Amino acid sequence: MKDLAYLNKFFYKYRWRLVPGIIFVIISNIFGVLPAQVVRIAFDLVTENISIYRLFNGFNRQELIYQIFGYSLLLFGATVLLLALLRGIFLFFMRQTIILMSRHIEYDLKNEIYQHYQDLSMSFYRRNNTGDLMNRATEDVSRVRMYVGPAIMYAINTVVLFILVIVFMVNVNLKLALYSILPLPILALTIYKVHNTINLRSERIQQQLSKLSGFVQETFSGVRVIKAYGREDEIRNKFAGESEEYKKTSLDLVQVQALFYPSMLLLIGLSTIITIYIGGIEVMNGTITSGNIAEFIVYVNQLMFPVMSLGWVTSLVQRAAASQKRINEFLNTSPEIVSAESSKLDVKGHIKFENVSFVYPDTGIKALDDISFEVKPGEFLAIIGRTGSGKSTIANLLLRMYDVTSGNIFVDGKPIKRLDIRQYRSQIGFVPQEVFLFSDTISNNIAFGRNKTDKEEVEQAAKEAAVYDNIIQFEHGFDTLVGERGITLSGGQKQRISIARALIKKPQILILDDCLSAVDTKTEEEILSRLGKNMSEKTSIIIAHRVSTIKNADKILVLEDGKIAEQGSHQQLMAKRGVYLNLYEKQLLEEQEPLG
């Protein structure tokens, strides 16, 4: 239960629903056990009235006795119905308090998990797949809700009903009560034995479900590649294999439960047999009446529900504990990137890297090695280099997706770690190498860059990104739905919409991470020309593979194996006749080859 202890704060928060719910449980069970006494009185009355009826055989009074007997039975029947009605009313109130409380807790827990996911660093998402993250926030939370709702409700109901029934039984006859509950310790031992088995197998089920969800999510995301390579049959077979594994783990749990529930019913049936046998002996001894036996049978049958629900509740609790343990694993994961205290921040765009080195924590790969450079407000910095040279890592460090391994990054003279992350990032426009568009309209994807925008601002941003003409050619224009991850658009269109999303923020620092690779040279020149006008007094950083993209930059960094091989303007680097010149000449030859 130590994993489920995390939920105690929610029970305290919703105590004004939980406490009345417990009261309603107690009242409903009082009305639940009272009919047994009515049955006992009615049973004894029947026995007595039959004797009296026979005694007055041949007398006129016999008919009167028969009528009184009939009215009495009708009265007892009406009483039982009234008690059942009252119990039903309080059971309704019980569900309206405890079950509704569980829905509120489910809502709070999902929001807490989602908020925590957003606070976690990029390295966390590199270590965990999307399907597992989704499963913990949906399926696992649903199982936890079954604990805070139905399991809690039935557990309280079971305990209260069990205590009431035992008290009533002892008050009637202690000896008969002891014999009737004799099989219950065996039942408790059985529950204890299967306790760990249910817990272990529940954990396996959740782990396999996460694996299955991750596999499905990944295949749906990469469905274009799967179809292009004609691998549908292979993927289908892999899915069948994962499903088979999930089926096996689920059946393992079902097998335990299949033995568990019949065992409980057998023990309850044994209690009934013992009650009738010992009760009969007590009636013959004159210590109890035959009505007491009927009363005890009702009590024993009422114990059937607590005992049966005990097994079900145990299963729910164990599955919830397994799920909450998985949830706690992520909730107990601390963000590696911690924001400084919120304070007003007005970014100017002065950036300085001072002896910065960085090693990716998950892979141990050293991406940057003793990097130092400076960008002043209004300057245009370009970064070029081969694949894996560390270009995108600089962008990630500037956005503080990661913290440097050694060295310092300064923004406007302040260490980046001392800046409020939200305010800092709100003044940066970033276009990633892997463009991501939401499954929404083009207009909403562009407007995502700002909290409040109007149609004119969206259109202007599209013009600055040289994508306006493409958008208006669509049937629905800016209201066109782009599909999941922008699948309905071409690579160049997605890149330009992503650029428009960054530009609409009117950022003080603009970072373009190789986001012009899918556009032609003419469009690229148009975009860069517009950027030059809009970012004239702001800092621009562009990461690229093509020299033609960056030749007009104020400063160019040439990276090689995580180090700065060269830096300077286009003319200065050409004059050095080093790495930059080799890249330039190589790309020039590649562009001329098709023409030959």
GUGU-461231 format. One line per field, with one value per residue (C-alpha): residue number from 1; x, y, z. Coordinates in nm, 3 decimals. Example, Ala and Ser with C-alpha at 12.3 -4.5 7.8 and 13.67 -1.06 7.14 Angstrom:
BEGIN
k <- [1, 2]
X <- [1.230, 1.367]
Y <- [-0.450, -0.106]
Z <- [0.780, 0.714]
***
This chain:
BEGIN
k <- [1, 2, 3, 4, 5, 6, 7, 8, 9, 10, 11, 12, 13, 14, 15, 16, 17, 18, 19, 20, 21, 22, 23, 24, 25, 26, 27, 28, 29, 30, 31, 32, 33, 34, 35, 36, 37, 38, 39, 40, 41, 42, 43, 44, 45, 46, 47, 48, 49, 50, 51, 52, 53, 54, 55, 56, 57, 58, 59, 60, 61, 62, 63, 64, 65, 66, 67, 68, 69, 70, 71, 72, 73, 74, 75, 76, 77, 78, 79, 80, 81, 82, 83, 84, 85, 86, 87, 88, 89, 90, 91, 92, 93, 94, 95, 96, 97, 98, 99, 100, 101, 102, 103, 104, 105, 106, 107, 108, 109, 110, 111, 112, 113, 114, 115, 116, 117, 118, 119, 120, 121, 122, 123, 124, 125, 126, 127, 128, 129, 130, 131, 132, 133, 134, 135, 136, 137, 138, 139, 140, 141, 142, 143, 144, 145, 146, 147, 148, 149, 150, 151, 152, 153, 154, 155, 156, 157, 158, 159, 160, 161, 162, 163, 164, 165, 166, 167, 168, 169, 170, 171, 172, 173, 174, 175, 176, 177, 178, 179, 180, 181, 182, 183, 184, 185, 186, 187, 188, 189, 190, 191, 192, 193, 194, 195, 196, 197, 198, 199, 200, 201, 202, 203, 204, 205, 206, 207, 208, 209, 210, 211, 212, 213, 214, 215, 216, 217, 218, 219, 220, 221, 222, 223, 224, 225, 226, 227, 228, 229, 230, 231, 232, 233, 234, 235, 236, 237, 238, 239, 240, 241, 242, 243, 244, 245, 246, 247, 248, 249, 250, 251, 252, 253, 254, 255, 256, 257, 258, 259, 260, 261, 262, 263, 264, 265, 266, 267, 268, 269, 270, 271, 272, 273, 274, 275, 276, 277, 278, 279, 280, 281, 282, 283, 284, 285, 286, 287, 288, 289, 290, 291, 292, 293, 294, 295, 296, 297, 298, 299, 300, 301, 302, 303, 304, 305, 306, 307, 308, 309, 310, 311, 312, 313, 314, 315, 316, 317, 318, 319, 320, 321, 322, 323, 324, 325, 326, 327, 328, 329, 330, 331, 332, 333, 334, 335, 336, 337, 338, 339, 340, 341, 342, 343, 344, 345, 346, 347, 348, 349, 350, 351, 352, 353, 354, 355, 356, 357, 358, 359, 360, 361, 362, 363, 364, 365, 366, 367, 368, 369, 370, 371, 372, 373, 374, 375, 376, 377, 378, 379, 380, 381, 382, 383, 384, 385, 386, 387, 388, 389, 390, 391, 392, 393, 394, 395, 396, 397, 398, 399, 400, 401, 402, 403, 404, 405, 406, 407, 408, 409, 410, 411, 412, 413, 414, 415, 416, 417, 418, 419, 420, 421, 422, 423, 424, 425, 426, 427, 428, 429, 430, 431, 432, 433, 434, 435, 436, 437, 438, 439, 440, 441, 442, 443, 444, 445, 446, 447, 448, 449, 450, 451, 452, 453, 454, 455, 456, 457, 458, 459, 460, 461, 462, 463, 464, 465, 466, 467, 468, 469, 470, 471, 472, 473, 474, 475, 476, 477, 478, 479, 480, 481, 482, 483, 484, 485, 486, 487, 488, 489, 490, 491, 492, 493, 494, 495, 496, 497, 498, 499, 500, 501, 502, 503, 504, 505, 506, 507, 508, 509, 510, 511, 512, 513, 514, 515, 516, 517, 518, 519, 520, 521, 522, 523, 524, 525, 526, 527, 528, 529, 530, 531, 532, 533, 534, 535, 536, 537, 538, 539, 540, 541, 542, 543, 544, 545, 546, 547, 548, 549, 550, 551, 552, 553, 554, 555, 556, 557, 558, 559, 560, 561, 562, 563, 564, 565, 566, 567, 568, 569, 570, 571, 572, 573, 574, 575, 576, 577, 578, 579, 580, 581, 582, 583, 584, 585, 586, 587, 588, 589, 590, 591, 592, 593, 594, 595, 596]
X <- [0.000, 0.303, 0.266, -0.104, -0.017, 0.054, -0.324, -0.392, -0.364, -0.660, -0.866, -0.799, -0.887, -1.222, -1.290, -1.630, -1.736, -1.563, -1.694, -2.064, -2.009, -1.889, -2.190, -2.423, -2.246, -2.311, -2.677, -2.744, -2.596, -2.804, -3.112, -2.951, -2.921, -3.255, -3.460, -3.296, -3.463, -3.794, -3.755, -3.684, -3.993, -4.205, -4.072, -4.145, -4.487, -4.568, -4.474, -4.681, -4.982, -4.989, -5.002, -5.277, -5.470, -5.469, -5.565, -5.883, -5.976, -6.357, -6.408, -6.528, -6.220, -6.005, -6.103, -6.015, -5.676, -5.617, -5.698, -5.473, -5.199, -5.238, -5.230, -4.922, -4.734, -4.838, -4.708, -4.376, -4.346, -4.416, -4.155, -3.891, -3.975, -3.957, -3.618, -3.493, -3.619, -3.443, -3.125, -3.144, -3.180, -2.869, -2.678, -2.758, -2.624, -2.317, -2.236, -2.308, -2.043, -1.766, -1.784, -1.804, -1.504, -1.310, -1.385, -1.254, -0.938, -0.894, -0.921, -0.667, -0.422, -0.429, -0.367, -0.085, 0.083, 0.043, 0.181, 0.476, 0.542, 0.566, 0.815, 1.048, 1.358, 1.426, 1.649, 1.345, 1.166, 1.474, 1.466, 1.091, 0.865, 0.541, 0.317, 0.440, 0.392, 0.035, -0.047, 0.057, -0.158, -0.465, -0.484, -0.288, -0.490, -0.813, -0.701, -0.611, -0.960, -1.106, -0.921, -1.022, -1.383, -1.533, -1.258, -1.278, -1.657, -1.690, -1.410, -1.587, -1.919, -1.764, -1.608, -1.924, -2.156, -1.921, -1.904, -2.281, -2.359, -2.110, -2.246, -2.604, -2.505, -2.318, -2.615, -2.838, -2.610, -2.234, -2.175, -2.365, -2.190, -1.847, -1.927, -2.077, -1.765, -1.528, -1.429, -1.347, -0.988, -0.914, -1.051, -0.825, -0.523, -0.623, -0.644, -0.302, -0.150, -0.278, -0.200, 0.157, 0.068, -0.203, 0.029, 0.314, 0.096, -0.084, 0.251, 0.340, 0.009, 0.064, 0.421, 0.312, 0.022, 0.267, 0.489, 0.191, 0.071, 0.419, 0.443, 0.103, 0.180, 0.514, 0.372, 0.087, 0.331, 0.555, 0.277, 0.409, 0.747, 0.582, 0.369, 0.656, 0.870, 0.579, 0.635, 0.268, 0.273, 0.585, 0.444, 0.112, 0.296, 0.492, 0.169, 0.014, 0.317, 0.289, -0.086, -0.025, 0.218, -0.039, -0.304, -0.078, -0.001, -0.372, -0.467, -0.208, -0.397, -0.736, -0.620, -0.545, -0.883, -1.059, -0.941, -0.990, -1.362, -1.491, -1.286, -1.465, -1.808, -1.719, -1.628, -1.951, -2.154, -1.970, -2.071, -2.438, -2.420, -2.252, -2.518, -2.806, -2.641, -2.532, -2.850, -3.064, -2.883, -2.934, -3.308, -3.339, -3.158, -3.405, -3.142, -3.270, -3.583, -3.623, -3.661, -3.306, -3.180, -3.360, -3.209, -2.860, -2.895, -2.982, -2.677, -2.448, -2.577, -2.521, -2.162, -2.129, -2.118, -1.844, -1.633, -1.679, -1.619, -1.314, -1.148, -1.259, -1.148, -0.815, -0.764, -0.856, -0.624, -0.334, -0.380, -0.412, -0.095, 0.091, -0.036, 0.033, 0.386, 0.439, 0.289, 0.507, 0.819, 0.759, 0.612, 0.922, 1.147, 1.282, 1.324, 1.690, 1.631, 1.516, 1.395, 1.512, 1.257, 1.016, 1.128, 1.070, 1.296, 1.359, 1.594, 1.821, 1.994, 2.356, 2.477, 2.811, 2.941, 3.238, 3.440, 3.120, 3.141, 2.845, 2.800, 2.458, 2.358, 2.184, 2.443, 2.766, 2.845, 3.049, 2.872, 3.062, 3.420, 3.535, 3.321, 3.356, 3.191, 2.991, 2.690, 2.590, 2.233, 2.132, 2.400, 2.337, 2.530, 2.553, 2.668, 2.779, 2.939, 2.901, 2.632, 2.707, 2.941, 2.727, 2.525, 2.182, 2.331, 2.415, 2.049, 1.931, 2.169, 2.058, 1.696, 1.816, 1.667, 1.984, 2.237, 2.602, 2.840, 3.107, 3.156, 2.893, 2.635, 2.551, 2.246, 2.268, 2.552, 2.357, 2.415, 2.137, 2.065, 1.958, 1.689, 1.322, 1.281, 0.924, 0.992, 1.322, 1.176, 0.875, 1.116, 1.285, 1.163, 1.279, 1.233, 1.358, 1.528, 1.243, 0.936, 0.629, 0.282, -0.028, -0.332, -0.515, -0.570, -0.279, -0.397, -0.390, -0.049, 0.097, -0.088, 0.053, 0.357, 0.154, -0.128, -0.341, -0.329, -0.557, -0.602, -0.384, -0.088, -0.116, -0.124, 0.170, 0.377, 0.292, 0.410, 0.737, 0.792, 0.715, 0.429, 0.129, 0.087, 0.084, -0.175, -0.428, -0.421, -0.570, -0.947, -0.998, -0.698, -0.575, -0.855, -0.707, -0.652, -0.293, -0.347, -0.137, 0.216, 0.129, 0.120, -0.094, 0.172, 0.502, 0.831, 0.898, 0.548, 0.581, 0.917, 0.784, 0.472, 0.703, 0.909, 0.589, 0.501, 0.834, 0.813, 0.465, 0.618, 0.834, 1.123, 1.433, 1.635, 1.554, 1.705, 1.664, 1.795, 1.855, 1.493, 1.545, 1.671, 1.342, 1.296, 1.448, 1.724, 1.493, 1.246, 1.536, 1.675, 1.328, 1.289, 1.639, 1.579, 1.257, 1.428, 1.705, 1.450, 1.245, 1.542, 1.760, 1.788, 1.750, 1.977, 1.948, 2.115, 2.084, 2.216, 2.260, 2.437, 2.441, 2.700, 2.464, 2.224, 2.475, 2.718, 2.558, 2.594, 2.790, 2.977, 3.007, 3.110, 3.249, 3.211, 3.405, 3.378, 3.223, 3.491, 3.508, 3.741, 3.706, 3.504, 3.463, 3.269, 3.225, 3.508, 3.741, 3.681, 3.726, 4.056, 4.175, 4.139, 4.059, 3.763, 3.501, 3.651, 3.652, 3.282, 3.203, 3.386, 3.240, 2.883, 2.951, 3.058, 2.752, 2.522, 2.696, 2.699, 2.335, 2.390, 2.678]
Y <- [0.000, 0.231, 0.323, 0.405, 0.630, 0.900, 0.931, 1.022, 1.392, 1.355, 1.180, 1.474, 1.722, 1.553, 1.454, 1.629, 1.374, 1.075, 1.123, 1.152, 0.855, 0.644, 0.755, 0.654, 0.315, 0.253, 0.358, 0.152, -0.159, -0.112, -0.124, -0.423, -0.643, -0.553, -0.769, -1.080, -1.001, -0.942, -1.285, -1.442, -1.284, -1.383, -1.740, -1.777, -1.619, -1.870, -2.159, -2.021, -1.934, -2.279, -2.432, -2.190, -2.243, -2.619, -2.568, -2.382, -2.646, -2.658, -2.321, -1.996, -1.816, -2.018, -1.793, -1.480, -1.625, -1.699, -1.336, -1.193, -1.429, -1.312, -0.943, -1.002, -1.165, -0.876, -0.630, -0.812, -0.825, -0.450, -0.388, -0.584, -0.388, -0.057, -0.148, -0.249, 0.084, 0.282, 0.085, 0.155, 0.529, 0.540, 0.320, 0.582, 0.857, 0.641, 0.615, 0.982, 1.077, 0.816, 0.740, 1.111, 1.167, 0.908, 1.095, 1.419, 1.241, 1.089, 1.438, 1.584, 1.297, 1.313, 1.687, 1.642, 1.379, 1.589, 1.899, 1.698, 1.561, 1.917, 2.011, 1.719, 1.768, 1.653, 1.370, 1.215, 1.192, 1.040, 0.760, 0.682, 0.604, 0.789, 0.483, 0.419, 0.785, 0.779, 0.448, 0.573, 0.882, 0.692, 0.319, 0.332, 0.628, 0.443, 0.150, 0.384, 0.536, 0.191, 0.190, 0.538, 0.475, 0.124, -0.048, 0.202, 0.200, -0.178, -0.220, 0.011, -0.155, -0.499, -0.407, -0.237, -0.518, -0.784, -0.615, -0.561, -0.920, -1.068, -0.847, -0.951, -1.318, -1.311, -1.143, -1.431, -1.723, -1.714, -2.084, -2.084, -1.762, -1.914, -2.226, -2.021, -1.809, -2.103, -2.122, -1.748, -1.771, -2.024, -1.767, -1.496, -1.725, -1.794, -1.421, -1.369, -1.643, -1.501, -1.141, -1.132, -1.338, -1.092, -0.795, -0.944, -1.048, -0.710, -0.535, -0.762, -0.685, -0.308, -0.335, -0.541, -0.303, -0.010, -0.201, -0.280, 0.084, 0.208, -0.034, 0.074, 0.444, 0.405, 0.204, 0.449, 0.742, 0.564, 0.419, 0.600, 0.427, 0.090, 0.117, 0.249, -0.054, -0.299, -0.428, -0.449, -0.828, -0.819, -0.540, -0.727, -1.037, -0.837, -0.683, -1.029, -1.142, -0.850, -0.909, -1.279, -1.187, -0.950, -1.224, -1.470, -1.230, -1.148, -1.517, -1.579, -1.336, -1.477, -1.828, -1.713, -1.541, -1.846, -2.057, -1.779, -1.708, -2.071, -2.132, -1.845, -1.974, -2.320, -2.180, -1.975, -2.287, -2.475, -2.201, -2.248, -2.627, -2.579, -2.321, -2.558, -2.856, -2.675, -2.465, -2.776, -2.916, -2.586, -2.587, -2.939, -2.824, -2.535, -2.257, -2.096, -2.107, -2.229, -1.862, -1.803, -2.062, -1.875, -1.552, -1.705, -1.836, -1.483, -1.351, -1.616, -1.533, -1.165, -1.251, -1.400, -1.053, -0.918, -1.229, -1.228, -0.854, -0.897, -1.097, -0.851, -0.552, -0.722, -0.763, -0.399, -0.275, -0.486, -0.371, -0.010, -0.047, -0.181, 0.110, 0.374, 0.238, 0.299, 0.647, 0.729, 0.632, 0.929, 1.163, 1.108, 1.191, 1.540, 1.783, 1.816, 2.171, 2.388, 2.740, 3.038, 3.238, 3.432, 3.788, 4.039, 3.962, 4.171, 3.983, 4.197, 3.913, 3.928, 3.565, 3.439, 3.081, 3.048, 2.722, 2.518, 2.139, 1.906, 1.528, 1.376, 1.211, 0.910, 0.809, 0.953, 1.109, 1.428, 1.670, 1.991, 2.038, 2.373, 2.597, 2.976, 3.248, 3.568, 3.713, 4.074, 4.206, 4.255, 4.020, 3.730, 3.418, 3.113, 2.767, 2.511, 2.171, 1.807, 1.584, 1.510, 1.806, 1.953, 2.222, 2.130, 2.081, 2.453, 2.533, 2.295, 2.454, 2.804, 2.703, 2.537, 2.203, 2.072, 2.223, 2.240, 1.977, 2.240, 2.608, 2.882, 3.038, 3.403, 3.588, 3.967, 3.917, 3.683, 3.307, 3.127, 2.917, 3.232, 3.324, 3.234, 2.964, 3.051, 3.421, 3.353, 3.102, 3.325, 3.574, 3.316, 3.199, 2.844, 2.635, 2.278, 2.052, 1.803, 2.015, 1.932, 2.057, 1.990, 1.814, 2.145, 2.423, 2.604, 2.925, 2.771, 2.615, 2.955, 3.129, 2.872, 3.099, 3.362, 3.364, 3.618, 3.678, 3.808, 3.704, 3.985, 3.885, 3.523, 3.621, 3.859, 3.586, 3.353, 3.618, 3.666, 3.290, 3.286, 3.039, 3.271, 3.203, 2.827, 2.851, 3.061, 2.806, 2.543, 2.501, 2.616, 2.850, 2.913, 2.691, 2.383, 2.092, 1.970, 1.621, 1.450, 1.595, 1.794, 1.480, 1.647, 1.911, 1.888, 1.911, 2.266, 2.383, 2.238, 2.408, 2.747, 2.720, 2.637, 2.948, 3.157, 3.016, 3.141, 3.482, 3.564, 3.581, 3.876, 3.717, 3.891, 3.580, 3.367, 3.019, 2.829, 2.475, 2.356, 2.432, 2.541, 2.208, 2.128, 2.463, 2.564, 2.823, 3.100, 3.056, 3.032, 3.368, 3.524, 3.397, 3.512, 3.853, 3.900, 3.774, 4.027, 4.311, 4.182, 4.082, 4.385, 4.483, 4.134, 3.832, 3.563, 3.223, 2.992, 2.636, 2.502, 2.254, 2.474, 2.751, 2.949, 2.981, 3.149, 3.344, 3.678, 3.613, 3.857, 3.566, 3.201, 2.916, 2.606, 2.306, 1.983, 1.699, 1.928, 2.196, 2.529, 2.466, 2.818, 3.134, 3.465, 3.620, 3.449, 3.649, 3.590, 3.216, 3.193, 3.374, 3.123, 2.845, 2.588, 2.371, 2.629, 2.662, 2.282, 2.268, 2.551, 2.395, 2.051, 2.187, 2.393, 2.079, 1.888, 2.163, 2.168, 1.789, 1.757, 2.031, 1.843]
Z <- [0.000, 0.020, -0.349, -0.301, -0.005, -0.266, -0.313, 0.052, -0.028, -0.266, 0.002, 0.232, -0.042, -0.104, 0.258, 0.249, -0.012, 0.147, 0.505, 0.405, 0.176, 0.471, 0.676, 0.392, 0.374, 0.745, 0.727, 0.412, 0.576, 0.892, 0.671, 0.496, 0.807, 0.972, 0.729, 0.882, 1.215, 1.039, 0.874, 1.214, 1.370, 1.070, 1.076, 1.447, 1.394, 1.122, 1.352, 1.642, 1.425, 1.266, 1.614, 1.726, 1.403, 1.460, 1.827, 1.723, 1.465, 1.441, 1.614, 1.451, 1.581, 1.342, 1.048, 1.247, 1.336, 0.968, 0.870, 1.142, 1.029, 0.667, 0.764, 0.979, 0.692, 0.464, 0.723, 0.750, 0.371, 0.347, 0.619, 0.426, 0.111, 0.299, 0.448, 0.100, -0.040, 0.233, 0.178, -0.195, -0.134, 0.086, -0.159, -0.424, -0.197, -0.127, -0.498, -0.557, -0.302, -0.328, -0.702, -0.790, -0.562, -0.764, -1.087, -0.936, -0.820, -1.167, -1.317, -1.073, -1.115, -1.494, -1.485, -1.235, -1.452, -1.766, -1.594, -1.463, -1.812, -1.940, -1.668, -1.743, -1.955, -2.310, -2.188, -2.019, -2.354, -2.514, -2.255, -2.269, -2.563, -2.629, -2.593, -2.239, -2.142, -2.275, -2.109, -1.764, -1.801, -1.925, -1.855, -1.530, -1.402, -1.487, -1.273, -0.989, -1.016, -0.962, -0.629, -0.510, -0.620, -0.638, -0.436, -0.149, -0.158, -0.156, 0.098, 0.346, 0.263, 0.322, 0.657, 0.787, 0.673, 0.811, 1.155, 1.170, 1.071, 1.321, 1.603, 1.527, 1.503, 1.837, 2.005, 1.897, 1.980, 2.035, 1.971, 1.641, 1.537, 1.598, 1.399, 1.113, 1.068, 1.115, 0.742, 0.725, 0.861, 0.584, 0.339, 0.485, 0.441, 0.080, 0.007, 0.166, -0.051, -0.381, -0.279, -0.413, -0.721, -0.827, -0.769, -0.971, -1.263, -1.266, -1.305, -1.595, -1.765, -1.741, -1.867, -2.166, -2.236, -2.240, -2.480, -2.703, -2.697, -2.785, -3.076, -3.215, -3.175, -3.353, -3.643, -3.700, -3.694, -3.947, -4.162, -4.471, -4.440, -4.372, -4.686, -4.896, -4.807, -4.828, -4.474, -4.372, -4.324, -4.109, -3.890, -3.864, -3.745, -3.489, -3.360, -3.337, -3.137, -2.894, -2.861, -2.794, -2.516, -2.364, -2.387, -2.207, -1.922, -1.888, -1.883, -1.611, -1.389, -1.488, -1.393, -1.039, -1.013, -1.165, -0.871, -0.620, -0.658, -0.659, -0.343, -0.174, -0.279, -0.151, 0.190, 0.205, 0.119, 0.392, 0.639, 0.543, 0.598, 0.938, 1.035, 0.957, 1.133, 1.452, 1.451, 1.438, 1.741, 1.929, 1.845, 1.981, 2.296, 2.323, 2.324, 1.998, 1.786, 1.429, 1.333, 1.453, 1.204, 0.924, 1.057, 1.061, 0.706, 0.593, 0.781, 0.628, 0.280, 0.354, 0.440, 0.092, -0.066, 0.165, 0.113, -0.265, -0.290, -0.069, -0.345, -0.612, -0.407, -0.337, -0.709, -0.775, -0.503, -0.629, -0.988, -0.871, -0.662, -0.965, -1.176, -0.911, -0.875, -1.247, -1.219, -0.917, -1.111, -1.341, -1.079, -0.866, -1.161, -1.099, -1.390, -1.482, -1.604, -1.314, -1.387, -1.186, -0.990, -1.205, -1.267, -1.544, -1.837, -2.146, -2.379, -2.596, -2.778, -2.660, -2.651, -2.529, -2.512, -2.281, -2.296, -2.337, -2.350, -2.359, -2.329, -2.394, -2.063, -2.220, -2.479, -2.336, -2.675, -2.649, -2.884, -2.804, -2.687, -2.544, -2.766, -2.728, -2.939, -2.902, -3.084, -3.029, -3.059, -3.421, -3.558, -3.793, -3.687, -3.909, -3.805, -4.063, -4.047, -4.136, -3.985, -3.620, -3.576, -3.294, -3.475, -3.337, -2.991, -2.981, -3.056, -2.780, -2.529, -2.628, -2.566, -2.244, -2.338, -2.174, -1.935, -2.034, -1.898, -1.842, -1.925, -1.926, -2.155, -2.099, -2.233, -2.200, -1.954, -1.724, -1.688, -1.872, -1.560, -1.374, -1.628, -1.597, -1.863, -1.964, -2.010, -2.185, -2.430, -2.496, -2.658, -2.879, -3.217, -3.289, -3.601, -3.539, -3.788, -3.763, -3.833, -3.624, -3.713, -3.506, -3.650, -3.691, -3.942, -4.104, -3.936, -3.587, -3.651, -3.737, -3.452, -3.206, -3.170, -2.980, -2.726, -2.911, -3.285, -3.554, -3.914, -4.050, -3.830, -3.940, -4.307, -4.263, -4.097, -4.387, -4.635, -4.448, -4.460, -4.836, -4.793, -4.834, -5.207, -5.148, -4.872, -5.062, -5.344, -5.112, -5.131, -4.771, -4.756, -4.402, -4.267, -4.436, -4.197, -4.224, -4.080, -3.816, -3.808, -4.122, -4.337, -4.607, -4.682, -4.866, -4.678, -4.798, -4.704, -4.356, -4.307, -4.416, -4.197, -3.909, -3.989, -3.995, -3.652, -3.520, -3.689, -3.558, -3.208, -3.320, -3.132, -3.000, -3.088, -3.393, -3.426, -3.754, -3.726, -4.083, -4.167, -4.530, -4.661, -4.838, -5.017, -5.349, -5.376, -5.503, -5.214, -4.971, -5.089, -5.057, -4.700, -4.599, -4.755, -4.555, -4.238, -4.290, -4.283, -3.989, -3.774, -3.849, -3.481, -3.341, -3.311, -3.577, -3.565, -3.861, -3.876, -4.227, -4.452, -4.762, -4.787, -5.011, -4.716, -4.485, -4.699, -4.601, -4.226, -4.008, -3.853, -3.953, -3.723, -3.893, -3.663, -3.692, -3.437, -3.176, -3.205, -3.386, -3.677, -3.818, -3.760, -3.941, -4.228, -4.567, -4.722, -4.428, -4.430, -4.808, -4.772, -4.511, -4.771, -4.504, -4.407, -4.515, -4.864, -4.903, -4.808, -5.049, -5.344, -5.276, -5.271, -5.582, -5.769, -5.648, -5.778, -6.118, -6.172, -6.285, -6.541, -6.701]
***
